[in-house]
Amino acid sequence: MCGRYRRTTQEEELARLYHIPIPKQTDLPISYNVAPSQKVLTIVSTRKHSSARSMHCSGEAGRGKTLPV
């Protein structure tokens, strides 16, 4: 079964919580039912740096070490 995600937090709040700049994304609206084929706002974190980017929601967060927000 495919996992589903939701994003209910505004970009400004995510930037404040994670202390990172959020790129302007006009094509990534708030969604209560993100499908695997849709792009999602994703926070990617390494030991040195964190950033936000647009990625396709594939449902395989454990493999890529990223989780959609």
Secondary structure as UniProt FT lines:
FT   STRAND          5..7
FT   HELIX           11..18
FT   TURN            26..27
FT   STRAND          31..34
FT   TURN            36..37
FT   STRAND          39..45
FT   STRAND          50..56
FT   HELIX           61..64
FT   STRAND          67..68
//
